[in-house]
Amino acid sequence: TIEFAETKFHSSIPVLYLLSGTKLPRGFCQFTVFCQDLVIRAVFGEDIILQCQLDPPIIATDMEVRWFTSDFTNPVHLYRNKKDDYQVQNTAYRERTVLSKEGLVTGTISLSLRNIGFTDEGTFTCLVKSGTWDEESDIEVKVGVLAFNESELELNGYELSGFYYGIRLLCKSEGWYPKPEIHWTNENGENLTTLSNSTIEQNAAGFFTVESHIKVIKGFEIIVSCVLKNRFPTTTKTSIKIPG
């Protein structure tokens, strides 16, 4: 009885080669590609490194390495014939990428990406090809902003509501990305958001500005908090005490 270990075969590699004992084609090399960090949280304006590894960690200097997003033919970075090929590179990544040649020696596919912007958010695919064999793996990049303006919470006026005066509060902040959500709470953690009226606008540069109003009744001491958060994740909380 002959037992065969489970092996991945590409359609272009006939199983007949292995069964007949014939030598595999010249240049054929079998490997997998894996990326340890499947999600990278990148700060707007900073640099990141997208890194994957060949398994086994064989030399990749003679292989083709292609990093791309949605369009295989318009790569973020292309390395082939033992050199970088910029002729078909996506123009959005010109002079922003560096592939580590030292890493290729140990099977490490390491791409530096400079000056991260909002349009860089998404999935990056690392494809490595050797002869007729190729493998790929993905990294998701999420972009966020840390240098936003802290939210401001201020008294914005009074309104007569029946026998009570309503105090109008304004919470505002700018420079956010991704788009934030706004929540209002009291000192007991109760959600007051349904009592508020909010607007969120995005400027031409891609940053979001938030303004939210809420009305509370004067006559009872209360602590009101304005909470902004997004999926990056970033969270800010500003509170104000309303005297009785």
N, C-alpha and C positions, 0 to 999 in steps of 0.2 A: 504494500500500500504506500502510495506517495502522497504526502501532505504538503500543501502549499500555504505559506503564510499569506495573510491578507495584504495585498499590495495595491497601490493606486496606479492605474494605467490610463494614459491619455489615449484618445482615439487614434492618434497618429503613431502610436507605439504598438505594433502588433504583438499580441501575447505569444505568437508563434516564435519570436526571437528567444523567449525564455524556455519554451517547451522543447524547441529543437536543439538547444545548446549553442545556437549561433551567437557570435559576439554581437553586442549592441552597437548601433551606429556610432561612428566617431563623433565626439563632442556631446554625446548624450550623458546627462548627469541628473540623478534623481535626488530631489530635496523638497522640503516644504518651507513656507514663509510664515512666520508668526510675529505678531506685534504685541509686546507685553502690555503696553498702555493703549487700550482700545478707545479711550476717550481722553482728550487733552483739553484742558480749560485754559484758553489763551487770553491774556490781557491786551486790550487794544493798544497798538503802537509798539508792543514789545516783540522780541524774537522767540521762536520756538524751535524744537528739534523733533522731527518725525522719524521714528526709528523702528526698524523691524530686523529680524534675525533669520538667517538660513539655518535649517536643521537637516542634516548635520552642519556645523559651522565651517563650510568649505570656502575656498577662495572664490570671490565673485568678480575679480578684475577682468576676466574674459567674457563675462555675461552681459546681457542687456538688462538695464534697470530703468523702469518707467514709473514715475509717480504721476498720477492724474486724478482729476475729480470726475466730472460728468462726461467728459469727452476723451476717449482713449487716444484719438488722433491729434489732440491739442493738449499735450502733457504739461504738467507743472514743471517737471524736469525729466530729461532723457539722457541716459548714458549708454553708449554702444560703441563697438569697435575700439574699446579701451579709452574712450574720451567722451566728454560732455558734448551733446549735440543740441545746439540752440536754434537750429533752423526751423523746427516745428513747435518750439516752446510757446505756450500761451503768453501773449504779450502782457497780461496782468502780473506775470511772475518774472519778467525780465529784470535781471540784476538783483533779484531778491532771494535766489536759491543757491545753495552750495552743497554738493554731494561729497561726503567724506571719502576720499580715496584710501586713506589708512584703514577705515572701517571695512572696506571691501575685502581686504586681505584676510580678515577673520570672519567673513560672511555677515558683517553688520551693515545694514542698509540705512545709513543715517543722513537725513536731509535737513539742513538748516533753512528755515524760512524767516526772512526778516520783515519787520514792520507790519505786524498783523493788522488787518482791517476787517470790517464787518463782512465784506464779500468773501473772505476766506473761510467763513463758517460753513461746515458741511463735512462730507466724507472724502477722505484722501485714500486712494488705492495704491499700494506698492506692488508692482508686478515685476518679477525677475524671470528671465528667460535664458536657458542654456540649450543650444541646439534646438531640438524639437520639444523640449520639456519646459513648461512654465508653471509658475505658481504665484498666487497673489494673496494679500491680506489687507484689511481696511483699518483706518484710524479715523475716528470722528473728532472734529475740532469744533469746540464751542467758544465763542468770543464774548467777552464781557468787558465792562468798564469799571475801574475802581476809583477813578479820579472824578466822581460826580460831586455835585454840591449837596451837602447835608440838607435834609428837609427842614424847612422853616415852618413853624406853627405859631400863628399869631391871631389876636383878636381882630375881627374884621367888621364889627358893628353889632348893633342891637336891633331886634325886631319885636314889636308887641304881638303876643300870641295869646288871645283870650285875656285872662287875668294875669298872665305871666309875661315876663320879658324873655325873649329868646336871644341867646348870645351866638353870634355867627363867627365861626372859626375858619381860618384859611390855612391849608397845608400845601406847600409848594416846593418843588425840587426840579433841577434840570441836570442834563448831562448823563442820562441813563442809557444803558444798553446791556442786555435785551430789554424789551418793553416791560415796565414794572406793573405790578398790581398794587392797589391801595386798599388798606383796611383801617377802619376806625374801631377802637375798643375803649372800654372804661377801666377803672382800677380793678374790677372784678373779672376782667377778661371777656366781658360780654361784647358781642359783635354789634357795632352800631353802623356798619357800612351802608345798610339800606336807607339810613336817614341822610346820607350824603349825596352830593352831586359832583361828579368828577369829570375832568377832561384830560386826555393824554395826546400830545401832539409830537410828531417827529419832524425835525428840521432837515434841510438839504444834506447836511453832513451825516445824518443817520442817528443822531442823538434824540432821546425822548425827554420832553418836559411835562411835568405833572402838576395839576392844580386841582384841589378838592376842597369843597365847602361842606360844613356840617353845622346844624343849629342845635344847641342844647338849651335847656330851660334854666334860667337864673333863679336862685332861691334854694338850691341844694348844692352842697359842696361836692364836687366831682373832679376826678382826674381823667382827662381825655387824652388818648394817644393816637398818633397818626403813624401807621406802619407801612413802609414801602418795601417790596421784595420782588425779585425776579428769579428766573430759572438758572442763573449763572452758577451758584446762587449768591445774591447780595441782598442784605436786609438792613434797613435803618428804622429806628423808632424814636419819635420825638413826642414828648408829653407836656401838658400844661394843666395847672390846677385852677379850677374855677371855684372861687369862694362862694359860700352860701349867702 
